[in-house]
């Protein structure tokens, strides 16, 4: 069964309708080629049951797919009306109304009113369909022209800046934040690579969201730290104040992990898709904002990772026996040599530095530091 009188369209009109519909779908952001080809037949009713099952399954996979389908259906319903608009002759319609008004008085006035209403209502419906498609296209056009900008923090430095909504952000060494020049009305959304501390301005009507790889952190107004470096297999969130909600989307399926409370550290593992939470002393996790590196009962693997990022060097543990060595120290404004000397004095560790080399393209390799177990 064909819906919305699609079968009444001529072959050429059907081709035009399908072309218009595919253009609208692309403007709506639907990039699934198979779905794009199948939706017209699904909406028109001219599709075998086995193919309809593909669309049904796609709709049920996520709320986003269902939302795309609903918008597609609205656009589809307006297409036959647009074709009718091309054939509508307003002059002939008004002439018909005038002739009806000149009929003998014994004609039923109710029939006349019904005919007038039908003639005048039809173009109104057509125009409504046109406005729906136009507004949908304008909305997508505005979204496509949102200007994104990126702020980066060089190795060994901390950058601080303020977004247009008043949210304060500290960006750690070797990190970058991507955000729009203007937030939309529904959501303030940013994307993080590396580590950042957020002091979010509260706005109940416009939540704030941080995208950190797969993990999404949704807040209204709060203070929290996010660590999300490319070479890590996990994303870490430390909540200082307020509330945040964690969720992740994998294969178009969203999983909610619930709310965090202040003083909690949540770690999202990208491999098993689980979140592990513990209560911590938040000070050592946010001290980097003031140029401090605090290690308190941290294993040497974690110490090496943070020092490598901070000083932009490659530190390699050459002896597996010291990988799990627990270390405690606080560094502030020390050079790499000073840190390594202190490490050698306070731990059973020695080190060797290999200077950087010049590559054929003129660039330099990173300086390397090898850590070994100190020999007696």
N, C-alpha and C positions, 0 to 999 in steps of 0.2 A: 504493500500500500504506500503510495507516494504522499508525503506530507506537504502542506502549504501550497498545494496546486503546482508542484514542481513538474509533474507529468504534463501539465497543460502548456508548458513553455515549448516553443519550437526548438529544433535541434541547435540552431545557431545561438538562440537565447540560453540554452543549457550550457553550451560551451563558454559563453561569456560569463554566466553565473559561476561556473566552476573556477574560471580564471580569477574573477573578483574575489571569490571566497578564499582561494589560496593566497592571494596578496594580503588579505585581511589577517589570515592565520600567521603569516610571517611577521606582520606588524605586531601581532599579539605575542610574538616571541616563541612560537611553537617550532621547534627545530627537528622534530621526529619525522623523517621523510616518509616512513611507512604509514604513520598515523595521518599525516597530511594527505596522502593519497586515498586513504580509506574513509576518512570522515565524511566527504560529500555523499558517498553511497549510503553510509550509515544514517545520515540526517535525512536523506531523501526517501529512505525505505527501500531503495533498490539494491539491496546487498544480501548475499546468502548468509544463512545463520552461522556458518563456520567463521566467516569474516567478522560478523557482528560480535562474536565472542572475543575477538582480539581487542576491539574497542572497549567492550565491557570490562575486560581484564585490565586494560590500561587506565580506565577511569577509576577503578577500585584501588590502584596502586598507591595513590596519594591524594591529599586534598588539593594540591596544586593542579594535578591532571584534571580533576573534576571541575575546578574553577575554569581552566582553559576550555573544557568542553562546553560549559554553560555559556561562556562568552562567545564561543564559536557558533553555538546554536542560535543566539540572539542575532548575530551577524547573518547567519543563513536565512533566518525567518524574514529578514528585511529585503533580501535579494528579489523575490518575486514581486514585492511591492514596488521596487524601483523600476522593474520592467513595465509594470502597469502604469507607473507614472509617465513613462515615455509615450504611452498610447493615450493618455488622458487629455482630452480637449476641453479646457475650461470654458471656452466660448460656447461650444455646442451644449455643454452641460447647463449653462445659465439660460441659453435659448430654450432648452427643454423645460426648464422650470417656468419660464415666462409663458410658454404654450400651455402648460398644465394649469396655470392660473387663469387662462382665458376660457377654460372649459365651462359648459353650462352649469348653472347654479345647483342643478339637481345632483351633480357629481358629489361623491362623498368627500367631505373636507378632510376626513381622517386619512384617506388614501393619498391625498395631495401632500399632506404634512409628512407622511411616511416617505414618499418619493423625494421630497425636498431634503429631508434629513439624510437619506441614503446617499444622495448626490453630493451633499456638502461634507458628510463625514468621511467619505472615501479618500479624498485628497489629504485630509487631516491625518488619517492612518498612514498613508504613504509618506507624508512629511515626517511623521514620528519615526518611521523606520530609517529614513535618511539621516535624521538627527542622531539616532543611536549609532549608526556606522561612523558618522563624522566625528562625534565626540570620542568614540573608541580610538579612532585613528589619531586625533589630536593628543589624546592622553598618552598613547604609546610614543608619539613623536616627541613630546616633552620629556618623557623618561629616557629616550634614546639620546637626547642632547644634554643630559646631565654631565657636567664637567667634573672629572675626578682629578684629585691631586695627591701627590705622595710626598711625605716628609721622611727623611732618613737621618739616622744618627751614626756618625763615623765611629770606627773602632776606638775604644778607650774614652769616649765622650758620652755625656748625657744631654739630650735635648729636651727643652720644655717649651710648650706652646699651648694656646687656648683656641678651641673651636668656636664657631659662630654662636653656639648656644650657651657659651660660658663654661663648657666642660674643660677641665685642666688635664693635660697629659704629659707624662714624663716618658721619654723614649730612651731605652738603654742602648749600650754599645752594639753596633752592627745590626740595628733594627730599623724597620720602616712601617709607617702607617699610611693606609690609603683611605681617603674619605671624599665625599662630594663637597663642592663649594657651597651648596645649599642643600640642607636636608629636606626630604619630602614631608608632607603633613602627617603621615602615619608612623614613620619610623626614622630614628637617627641611627644610621648603620655605617660601621667602619670595618676595615680588614687589617689584621695585624700579622706581621712576620717578625719574629724576634721576641722582645720583652718590653712591656710598657706598664706603667701605673696610671690608673684612671681615677679621676675625681669628678664624677658625673653630676651635672646639674639636673635636679629633679624636674620632671615634666610628666605628669600622669597620662596626658593625652598623646604623648610622643615618646614611647619607650626607646631606650638606647641599646644597641646590639653590637657586640664585638664578634666578628667571624675570625676564628683562629683555626685554620685548616678545616677539619670536619666539625669541630666543636663550635657551638653558638652560645654566647653568654648574653642573656637578656636582663636588663636592669631598668630601674626607674630613676634612682638617685643614690649613689653609693661610692665607696672607695675600695678598689681592688687591684690586684696585680695579676698579669697574664704573661706566661712564658711559653713561647711557641716558635722555637728556632727550627729551621728546615732540617737540620741533621738530628733532631730529636724524634723519637717515635711516640712521644707523649706530649700533651699540653697540660700545663699546670696553672691552676687558678688559686690565689690566696685572697680571701675576703677579709678586709680590715674593718669595714663598717657598712651597715645596711643589709640588703638581700640581693642575691643574684640567682637566676634560674639557668640550669645547664641542659642542653639538648644537642643531639647530633643527627645528621641525615646521611644514611648510607643506602645507595641504590634506590633513591627516591622514597625511602621509608624513614620516618622520623622517630627517634627514640628519646623520651624525656627522662632526665636523671634527677629531677627534683630541685629543691632550693638549698642553698648553702647558708650557713650562719657565720657571724663574725668569729675570726680566730681559726677558721677551718681552711685546710689545704686540700683541694680536690685535684686528682691527677687522672686525665683521660688517656687511656692506652689505645693507640690507633690499630694495633694488631688484634686485640681481643674485644675491642669496642666497649670496654668496661670503665667505670669511674670508681676510684678508690679514694676515700676521704679520711683525714685524720685531723685532730686538733694540734695546732703548732703555735710557737711564739713568732708572731709575724714580723718582728723587728728585723731579723737577719735577712728576710726575703725582700724587704723594701729599702734597705740601707743604701743600695746602689744609687738611689736618687740623690744622695748627698756625697757621692763619690767614694763610698766605703764598700769594701768586700768583707763580709763577716762569715767566718766558717765556725760552726759550732756542732761538733760531733758529725761532721761530714766525711764520707769516705773519700779517698784520694782520687778516685775516678771523677767524682763530682767537682772536687777542687780543681783538678786539671782542666775540666771542661769550661769552668767559669773563668779561670785565668787565661786560657787560650783565647776566648772571645774578647776579654777585656784588653789584653795586650796585643791582639792580632798576631799571635804566633801559633805554631803547631807544637804542642807539648805531647810527647809520646812516652808512655810508661813501658820501659824495657823489661821490667821484672814483675811478673804476675803476683809475687808475694806482697808487694806494696799497694796493689790496686784497692784492697779493702782496708788499708790503714786508715784509722780514724784521726782526723786532724781538727785542731782548734786554733784560730788566729783571726786577727782583724787588721786589714790593710787599708791605709788611707794615703793617697798621693805618693806611694812608693813606686820606684822604677822596677822594671822586670828583674834587673840584677839584684836589687835589694830584696825583693820577694824570694828569689831563688836562694840567696845567701841565708835568709832567715829560715827558709824551709830546710836547708841543709843542717843548720844549727839545731833546730827544734825537733827534727825527725830523723830516723835512720835512713836518710835518703841522700844520694849524691846526684849531680847533674852534669851534662855536657851540652854545650851550645854549638850548633852548626849554623854558620852565617848564611844568609840568603844568597842566591845565585841569579845571574842575569840570564834571562831566556832569549832565544833568537829574535823574538818580537820586541825586545827592549824592556819588557816587564821583569819584575823581580819575584822570585819564589818567596814564600813565607820563611821567616827564620824558624829553625827547629830546635827544640830543647828535649833531650833524652833524660829521663829519670831512671835511676837504678838504685838497687838496695846497697846501702853503704857497707863496704867491706871492713871487717875488723882488722 
